[in-house]
Amino acid sequence: MKTVRSTPRFLFPFLLAAIVPVTALPAFAYTGGEGMTLLWKCDETGALAQVADASGNGNAGTVNGTLAGTADGVSGGAFTGFTSAANTVSFETGQEWPARFTLQLWLRNPGNAAANVIAVGGATKNANRPWQLQVSAPDAAGNRTLALVYQSWIGTTQTFTSEPFKWERDTWYQLTLAWSSTQVRYKDKDGKEKVETGVGFKIYLTPAGAEEANFLFGGTTARARCGGKATQLFTVGGAGRGYYKEQVAGSFGGDIDEVVLWLGKILTDAQLNAGLKP
């Protein structure tokens, strides 16, 4: 199977507002019961083996490798030690990635590798990986880019990349991935136009203290996502190399807090904004 790197077709006009940090941390913190699948508050300390699920669903995360708690999270504590692809938190979802889902997590001080892996949906090694989120190293001007690497069922990949933006040091940012199915058209080997279910996504990156979620970029995939048992894993903090060279190995390098996953649900803009306010 060959790998295709394609230019994304956007669902909407590109919009990028300056990401201006503010020093005040939000008092808001999820408490569970909002229809979510899991809520990892990352408040554990000491030797970490599991991350408790505060959603009430019993979907605890498994700590792989060595992580540590730090006292100055965006809400309570946070996890640090994401300095290796082996140091992660993972959860078996028990299902392939649904037609709609929302992921949110708070991030601080990503590393300086070419690709600092934030989260992965699918295998963390050499098997199907529908999506991977990563942030670049800073360039000479101190700007970074954020990317989503997508794998289709026919063995192609697409890499969607944001415009450069400033990620301020020692500032917490909330990353949101909103994912929903959409019909996409393609041509078969005979040149006939056909339709299948692809994916449209939006990514937001918002500094702590902001009142409105900051849309960063989005796109539409060319083909349907890959599937199978290996895709049913959700991992935060790093991953090994995937099938394809675009699915690079790496780790986030910084601190992570308040990981929330809604399987089968897309949050509205009003809900996103409400999650940023005291």
C-alpha positions as CSV (number, residue, x, y, z in Angstrom):
1,M,0.0,0.0,0.0
2,K,1.4,3.4,-0.9
3,T,1.3,6.5,1.2
4,V,-0.2,9.6,-0.1
5,R,0.4,13.0,1.4
6,S,-2.4,15.2,0.3
7,T,-3.4,18.8,0.7
8,P,-6.5,19.1,2.9
9,R,-9.8,20.5,1.6
10,F,-11.2,22.7,4.4
11,L,-14.7,22.5,5.6
12,F,-14.8,26.3,6.2
13,P,-12.7,29.4,5.5
14,F,-9.5,29.3,7.4
15,L,-9.5,31.4,10.5
16,L,-6.6,32.0,12.9
17,A,-6.8,34.5,15.7
18,A,-3.7,35.4,17.6
19,I,-3.4,33.2,20.7
20,V,-2.8,35.7,23.4
21,P,-2.0,34.2,26.8
22,V,-3.5,35.5,30.0
23,T,-2.0,34.8,33.4
24,A,-5.2,34.0,35.4
25,L,-6.1,30.3,35.6
26,P,-9.8,29.4,35.1
27,A,-11.7,28.2,38.2
28,F,-13.7,25.9,36.0
29,A,-13.1,22.2,36.2
30,Y,-15.2,19.3,34.9
31,T,-16.9,17.3,37.6
32,G,-18.4,14.5,35.6
33,G,-22.1,13.9,34.7
34,E,-22.0,15.9,31.5
35,G,-22.5,12.9,29.2
36,M,-18.8,12.3,28.9
37,T,-17.0,9.0,28.4
38,L,-14.1,9.7,30.7
39,L,-12.6,12.5,32.8
40,W,-9.0,12.1,34.0
41,K,-8.4,15.0,36.4
42,C,-4.7,13.9,36.8
43,D,-4.6,14.8,40.5
44,E,-2.9,11.6,41.6
45,T,0.5,11.8,43.3
46,G,3.2,9.3,44.2
47,A,3.8,6.1,42.2
48,L,1.3,6.3,39.3
49,A,-0.3,3.1,38.0
50,Q,-3.8,4.3,37.1
51,V,-5.6,7.6,36.5
52,A,-9.0,7.7,38.1
53,D,-12.1,8.4,36.0
54,A,-14.1,11.2,37.5
55,S,-17.0,10.9,35.0
56,G,-18.5,8.1,37.0
57,N,-18.2,5.6,34.2
58,G,-15.2,3.6,35.6
59,N,-13.0,4.3,32.6
60,A,-9.7,4.7,34.4
61,G,-6.5,5.3,32.4
62,T,-3.5,3.0,32.5
63,V,-0.2,4.6,33.2
64,N,2.6,3.2,31.0
65,G,6.2,3.9,31.8
66,T,6.9,6.5,34.5
67,L,4.9,9.6,35.1
68,A,4.7,11.9,38.1
69,G,2.2,14.3,39.6
70,T,2.8,18.0,39.9
71,A,0.9,20.4,42.2
72,D,0.4,23.3,39.8
73,G,-2.1,22.0,37.2
74,V,-4.8,24.0,35.5
75,S,-7.1,22.5,38.2
76,G,-5.5,20.8,41.1
77,G,-2.6,18.6,40.1
78,A,-1.3,17.6,36.7
79,F,1.0,14.9,35.2
80,T,4.5,15.4,34.1
81,G,7.2,13.1,32.7
82,F,6.0,12.8,29.1
83,T,9.6,12.6,27.9
84,S,9.5,9.3,26.2
85,A,7.1,7.5,23.8
86,A,6.8,4.8,26.5
87,N,5.5,7.3,29.1
88,T,1.8,7.6,28.4
89,V,-1.7,7.2,29.7
90,S,-4.0,4.8,27.7
91,F,-7.5,3.5,27.6
92,E,-9.2,0.7,25.6
93,T,-12.4,2.2,24.3
94,G,-14.0,-1.1,23.3
95,Q,-15.1,0.3,20.0
96,E,-13.8,1.8,16.8
97,W,-13.7,5.6,16.7
98,P,-17.4,6.7,16.3
99,A,-18.8,9.1,13.7
100,R,-18.7,11.9,16.3
101,F,-16.5,12.5,19.2
102,T,-14.8,15.4,21.1
103,L,-11.5,15.3,22.9
104,Q,-10.3,18.0,25.3
105,L,-7.1,18.2,27.3
106,W,-4.9,20.9,28.9
107,L,-1.3,21.2,27.8
108,R,1.8,23.2,29.0
109,N,5.4,23.5,27.7
110,P,5.6,21.1,24.8
111,G,9.1,19.7,24.0
112,N,11.5,20.8,21.3
113,A,11.4,17.7,19.1
114,A,10.4,18.0,15.4
115,A,7.1,16.3,16.4
116,N,5.9,16.3,20.0
117,V,3.1,13.8,20.1
118,I,0.0,14.9,22.1
119,A,-2.5,12.1,21.7
120,V,-3.2,9.1,19.4
121,G,-6.4,7.3,18.4
122,G,-5.4,3.8,17.5
123,A,-2.3,1.6,17.8
124,T,0.8,3.2,19.4
125,K,3.1,0.9,17.3
126,N,3.0,-0.7,13.9
127,A,-0.8,-1.1,13.3
128,N,-3.8,1.0,12.3
129,R,-3.9,4.5,13.7
130,P,-6.8,6.6,12.5
131,W,-5.5,9.9,14.0
132,Q,-2.5,11.4,15.7
133,L,-2.1,14.9,17.1
134,Q,1.3,16.5,17.4
135,V,2.9,19.9,17.8
136,S,6.2,21.0,16.2
137,A,9.3,22.5,17.7
138,P,9.5,26.3,17.8
139,D,11.0,27.9,14.7
140,A,13.5,30.8,14.8
141,A,10.7,33.2,15.6
142,G,9.4,31.0,18.4
143,N,6.3,29.9,16.5
144,R,5.0,26.3,16.3
145,T,2.5,24.4,14.1
146,L,0.0,21.8,15.2
147,A,-0.8,18.8,13.0
148,L,-3.3,16.0,12.7
149,V,-2.1,12.9,10.8
150,Y,-5.0,10.8,9.4
151,Q,-4.9,7.2,8.1
152,S,-7.6,5.9,5.7
153,W,-8.9,2.4,5.2
154,I,-7.1,2.1,1.9
155,G,-3.7,2.7,3.4
156,T,-3.1,6.3,2.6
157,T,-2.3,9.2,5.0
158,Q,-3.1,12.9,5.1
159,T,-1.3,15.4,7.2
160,F,-3.3,18.5,8.1
161,T,-1.1,21.4,9.5
162,S,-2.1,24.7,11.1
163,E,-0.5,28.1,10.3
164,P,2.4,29.0,12.7
165,F,1.3,30.4,16.1
166,K,3.0,31.4,19.3
167,W,2.8,28.9,22.2
168,E,3.8,30.9,25.2
169,R,6.1,29.3,27.9
170,D,4.6,28.3,31.2
171,T,1.0,28.9,29.9
172,W,-1.7,26.3,30.0
173,Y,-3.6,25.8,26.7
174,Q,-6.8,23.7,26.2
175,L,-6.7,21.7,23.0
176,T,-10.0,20.5,21.6
177,L,-10.5,18.1,18.7
178,A,-14.1,17.9,17.4
179,W,-14.5,15.0,14.9
180,S,-17.6,14.2,12.8
181,S,-18.4,12.1,9.8
182,T,-19.1,13.6,6.4
183,Q,-19.7,12.4,2.9
184,V,-16.7,12.6,0.6
185,R,-16.4,12.1,-3.1
186,Y,-13.6,10.2,-4.8
187,K,-12.8,8.6,-8.2
188,D,-12.2,4.9,-8.5
189,K,-9.5,3.3,-10.7
190,D,-11.8,3.6,-13.7
191,G,-12.4,7.3,-13.1
192,K,-15.9,6.9,-11.8
193,E,-17.0,9.2,-9.0
194,K,-18.1,7.5,-5.8
195,V,-19.1,8.5,-2.3
196,E,-18.0,7.2,1.1
197,T,-18.1,8.4,4.7
198,G,-15.0,10.4,5.5
199,V,-14.2,12.8,8.4
200,G,-14.5,16.5,9.0
201,F,-12.7,18.0,12.0
202,K,-12.0,21.2,13.9
203,I,-9.2,21.9,16.3
204,Y,-9.2,24.7,18.9
205,L,-6.3,25.8,21.0
206,T,-7.2,28.3,23.8
207,P,-5.0,29.8,26.5
208,A,-6.1,29.6,30.2
209,G,-8.2,32.5,31.2
210,A,-9.8,33.2,27.7
211,E,-13.5,33.6,27.5
212,E,-14.0,32.0,24.1
213,A,-12.6,28.9,22.5
214,N,-10.0,29.8,19.8
215,F,-10.5,28.0,16.5
216,L,-7.1,27.1,15.1
217,F,-7.7,25.0,11.9
218,G,-9.8,22.2,10.5
219,G,-10.2,20.0,7.4
220,T,-11.9,17.2,5.6
221,T,-10.4,13.8,4.8
222,A,-10.3,12.4,1.3
223,R,-11.3,8.9,2.3
224,A,-12.9,6.9,5.1
225,R,-10.8,6.1,8.2
226,C,-9.1,2.8,8.9
227,G,-10.6,0.4,11.4
228,G,-10.0,-2.9,13.2
229,K,-9.3,-3.9,16.8
230,A,-6.0,-2.0,16.9
231,T,-7.8,1.3,16.4
232,Q,-9.8,1.0,19.7
233,L,-6.9,2.4,21.8
234,F,-6.8,6.0,23.1
235,T,-3.4,7.2,24.3
236,V,-2.2,10.6,25.7
237,G,1.4,11.8,25.9
238,G,3.3,9.9,23.2
239,A,3.4,7.0,20.7
240,G,5.9,4.8,18.8
241,R,6.2,4.9,15.1
242,G,3.1,3.7,13.1
243,Y,2.8,1.9,9.8
244,Y,3.7,5.1,7.8
245,K,6.5,7.6,8.1
246,E,4.0,10.4,8.8
247,Q,3.0,8.5,12.0
248,V,6.2,9.5,13.7
249,A,7.3,8.3,17.2
250,G,7.5,10.9,19.9
251,S,6.3,12.3,23.2
252,F,4.7,15.5,24.3
253,G,7.6,16.6,26.5
254,G,5.5,18.9,28.8
255,D,2.7,18.7,31.3
256,I,-0.9,17.4,30.8
257,D,-4.0,17.9,32.8
258,E,-7.9,17.5,32.7
259,V,-8.3,14.9,29.9
260,V,-11.9,14.6,28.8
261,L,-13.4,12.4,26.0
262,W,-16.9,12.3,24.7
263,L,-17.5,9.4,22.4
264,G,-20.6,10.0,20.2
265,K,-20.9,13.7,21.1
266,I,-19.8,17.0,19.6
267,L,-19.7,20.0,21.9
268,T,-21.3,23.2,20.6
269,D,-19.4,26.5,20.6
270,A,-21.4,27.6,23.6
271,Q,-20.4,24.4,25.5
272,L,-16.8,25.0,24.5
273,N,-16.9,28.5,25.8
274,A,-18.7,27.5,29.0
275,G,-15.8,25.1,29.8
276,L,-13.4,28.1,29.9
277,K,-15.3,30.2,32.4
278,P,-15.4,30.2,36.2
